[in-house]
């Protein structure tokens, strides 16, 4: 009878755990609109890092972070930053102004998605001229924005100019950029909303992130490279999540064992 009760309790615990996971996934998919695709991505590089980030780097995008990806309906769902010294919005995300988007470079779904900030929108007009409202450019024959190292830039299509917060150059550098043409809305997987810091390092330990981070405080565990403070925070978090329940179970087991030994 005791074995049967333990089996039923085990089945109940498994069903409860599966139910909780299902509820969490349903909530994430409902919020992000990404079903049946993953509602989260793992950040692999340091291109969005901030030097002044606090210990643990919560609130910025760093290697090993899990970031929620919310689907967009079009370009109007993305808020651009504009000039760094005079942003065109008060909307802040991840340590700077404007939205951070996740997109396939040149729309190629075989390439690794990029997670960078939307700086401005380039409109290619029907007559072949360009308008970039954030930088006060209207009906120009080409685009020159010194801050973004763009000179006489003549893209083939309308789209977003994007840039990593920790990068000097935008993604749209001709002849060698991450994404030579402005990012079309239909190349965008979604915009970043919220984060679960550090826990993506568990996946990166297995699959790696190459030269994702090369700072002086870089620590490599398994195949993952990340700042030392992130590893410390991950270790503390796992200790709390795993150690506390395990310790509680061990304590209860000890109490029962002691009670039986004393004949109570």
Secondary structure by P-SEA (a helix, b strand, c coil): caaaaaaaaaaaaaaaaaaaaaaaaaaaaaaacccccccbbbbcccccccccccccccccccccbbbbbbbbcccccccccccccccccccccccccbbbbbbcccccccccbbbbbbcbbbbbccccbbbbcccccccccbbbbcccccccccccbbbbbbbbcccccccccccccccccccccccccccccccccccaaaaaaacccccccccccccccccccccaaaaaaaaaaaaaacaaaaaaaaaaaaaaaaaaaacc
